[in-house]
């Protein structure tokens, strides 16, 4: 086996495209999600801390005696829901969003680093970010804050890694996925910037999931400083 690859949220969108375009021959690819997107599926709800323990136990078991060339964990799972002013958001939905977008990347990223710390092969941890990490959009408070947390976590943890371990965050651009459909279906009262996303769709400016996946995989061979937070549109 040349590579052991985990992708969270590989049942659709960018995650599914990542799973379909893994660039390593004979790689074992494991989807971490509720629904399942690859033959090797680890069922876990990443908006629930109980699911994080399942993933950490799996990392530990799989990596205990691993002797391949590289291990990769791409944390792609996330949610834009709920959209709207924070003061009026459903409390349960808001809590799930914070857990999935902000807490799970940190907890699972740390779990992967811990489980793979004894390995001397290449180790790659890639966390999906967004332009929303830097631009505040009214109506996206939990999403904006979650992506900002991801990037600062990566900047910090990247400083801690040995030479064989690379930790980066990547914003894939505006990608034509179900999340974009959900954004465009939102009333302007809940998301004042919605017209911009309608314009991007009408003008054909959305990136395909396959193009985004290709760009993300290319990061493994680029000479990027550890802890980099990059935007595929600016590379």
C-alpha positions in Angstrom: 0.0 0.0 0.0 1.5 3.3 -1.1 -0.9 5.5 0.9 -3.6 5.5 3.5 -6.0 8.4 3.0 -8.9 9.6 5.0 -11.4 12.2 3.7 -14.2 13.5 5.8 -17.4 14.2 4.0 -16.6 12.2 0.9 -20.2 11.3 0.2 -20.8 14.3 -2.1 -19.3 17.5 -3.5 -15.6 18.3 -3.1 -15.1 15.3 -0.8 -16.5 12.8 -3.4 -14.3 14.4 -6.0 -11.2 14.1 -3.8 -12.0 10.4 -3.2 -12.3 9.8 -6.9 -9.0 11.5 -7.8 -6.6 10.3 -5.2 -3.2 10.5 -7.0 -1.5 7.5 -5.4 -1.6 4.0 -6.9 -2.9 1.3 -4.6 -4.1 3.8 -2.0 -6.7 2.8 0.6 -9.3 5.6 0.8 -11.6 5.8 3.8 -14.6 8.2 3.9 -15.6 9.6 7.3 -19.2 10.6 7.1 -22.7 9.7 8.1 -23.8 8.4 4.7 -20.8 6.9 3.1 -19.1 7.8 -0.1 -16.4 5.1 -0.7 -16.2 1.3 -0.3 -14.2 1.9 2.9 -16.6 3.9 5.1 -16.2 4.9 8.7 -19.7 6.0 9.9 -19.5 9.0 12.2 -21.4 12.2 12.9 -18.8 14.8 13.1 -21.2 17.4 14.6 -21.4 15.2 17.7 -18.4 14.8 20.0 -19.2 11.1 20.3 -18.3 10.7 16.7 -14.9 12.2 17.3 -14.0 9.4 19.7 -14.9 6.8 17.0 -12.6 8.5 14.5 -9.7 8.8 17.0 -10.0 5.1 17.9 -10.0 4.2 14.2 -6.9 6.4 13.5 -5.0 4.7 16.3 -5.9 1.2 15.2 -5.1 1.8 11.5 -1.8 3.5 12.1 -0.4 1.4 14.9 1.6 -0.8 12.5 1.3 1.1 9.3 4.4 0.7 7.0 3.4 2.4 3.8 4.8 5.5 2.1 2.4 8.2 3.3 -0.7 8.9 5.3 -3.2 11.7 4.5 -6.2 13.2 6.3 -8.3 15.8 4.5 -10.9 17.3 6.7 -13.5 18.5 4.2 -16.8 18.1 6.2 -18.6 21.2 7.1 -22.0 23.0 7.0 -23.3 26.4 6.1 -26.5 25.8 8.1 -27.9 27.8 9.8 -27.8 30.9 7.7 -29.2 34.0 9.2 -28.6 36.4 12.1 -27.0 34.7 15.1 -29.6 36.1 17.5 -32.4 34.3 15.7 -30.7 31.0 14.7 -32.0 27.7 16.0 -29.8 27.0 19.1 -29.4 23.2 18.4 -28.5 23.8 14.7 -26.1 26.6 15.7 -24.4 24.3 18.2 -24.0 21.5 15.7 -22.5 24.0 13.2 -20.0 25.3 15.7 -19.0 21.7 16.6 -18.6 20.6 13.0 -17.0 23.7 11.5 -14.7 24.8 14.4 -14.2 22.1 17.0 -14.1 18.9 14.9 -11.2 20.1 12.6 -9.1 20.8 15.7 -10.0 17.7 17.7 -9.7 15.3 14.7 -6.6 17.1 13.4 -4.9 16.6 16.8 -6.1 13.0 16.9 -4.5 12.3 13.5 -1.3 13.9 14.5 -1.2 12.0 17.7 -2.0 8.6 16.1 0.6 9.1 13.4 3.4 10.7 15.5 5.5 7.5 15.6 5.6 7.2 11.8 8.6 8.2 9.7 6.8 8.3 6.4 5.2 11.4 4.8 2.2 12.7 6.9 -0.2 15.2 5.5 -3.1 17.0 7.3 -5.2 19.3 5.1 -8.1 21.2 6.5 -10.6 22.8 4.1 -11.0 26.6 4.7 -12.9 29.3 2.8 -12.6 33.0 1.8 -15.1 33.4 4.6 -12.2 32.9 7.1 -11.1 36.4 6.2 -14.3 38.1 4.9 -17.2 38.5 7.3 -20.6 37.8 5.7 -23.7 38.7 7.6 -25.7 35.6 8.2 -22.8 33.3 8.2 -21.5 33.8 11.8 -20.9 30.2 12.7 -19.4 29.4 9.3 -17.1 32.5 9.2 -15.9 31.9 12.7 -15.3 28.2 12.1 -13.1 28.7 9.0 -11.2 31.5 10.8 -10.5 29.1 13.7 -9.3 26.4 11.2 -6.8 28.8 9.7 -5.3 30.0 12.9 -5.1 26.5 14.3 -3.2 25.4 11.2 -0.8 28.4 11.5 -0.1 27.4 15.1 0.1 23.6 14.7 2.2 23.9 11.6 5.0 25.4 13.7 5.0 22.3 15.9 5.6 19.7 13.2 8.7 17.7 12.3 10.0 17.6 8.7 7.9 14.7 7.6 4.6 16.1 8.7 2.8 18.9 6.7 -0.2 20.8 8.0 -2.0 23.2 5.7 -5.4 24.9 5.2 -6.8 25.4 1.8 -9.7 27.6 0.5 -10.9 25.9 -2.7 -12.8 29.0 -4.1 -16.5 29.1 -4.9 -17.3 25.5 -5.9 -20.5 24.3 -7.6 -21.8 22.0 -4.8 -25.1 21.5 -2.9 -23.8 24.0 -0.4 -23.9 26.7 -3.1 -27.5 25.7 -4.0 -28.4 26.1 -0.4 -26.8 29.5 -0.2 -28.7 30.7 -3.4 -32.0 29.5 -1.9 -31.6 31.7 1.2 -33.8 34.8 1.5 -31.9 38.1 1.3 -33.2 39.0 4.8 -31.1 36.1 6.2 -28.1 36.5 3.8 -27.7 40.1 2.4 -24.9 39.0 0.1 -27.0 36.3 -1.7 -27.2 38.2 -5.0 -23.4 37.9 -5.4 -23.7 34.1 -5.4 -26.6 34.2 -7.9 -24.3 36.3 -10.1 -21.5 33.8 -9.8 -23.8 31.0 -10.9 -25.2 32.9 -13.8 -21.8 34.0 -15.1 -20.4 30.5 -15.0 -17.8 31.5 -12.4 -18.1 28.5 -10.1 -15.3 26.0 -9.9 -16.2 22.3 -10.4 -15.6 19.9 -7.5 -13.2 18.0 -9.8 -11.1 21.1 -10.5 -11.0 21.9 -6.8 -10.0 18.4 -5.9 -7.1 18.5 -8.4 -5.9 21.7 -6.9 -6.1 20.4 -3.4 -4.1 17.2 -4.3 -1.5 19.4 -6.0 -0.7 20.9 -2.6 1.0 17.7 -1.5 3.8 18.3 -4.0 4.2 22.1 -3.6 6.9 23.6 -1.5 4.7 25.3 1.0 5.8 26.4 4.5 4.3 24.3 7.2 1.2 26.0 8.6 0.3 27.7 5.3 -3.2 28.8 4.6 -3.7 29.1 0.9 -6.4 29.9 -1.6 -6.5 27.9 -4.8 -7.5 31.0 -6.7 -4.3 32.7 -5.8 -1.8 29.9 -6.4 
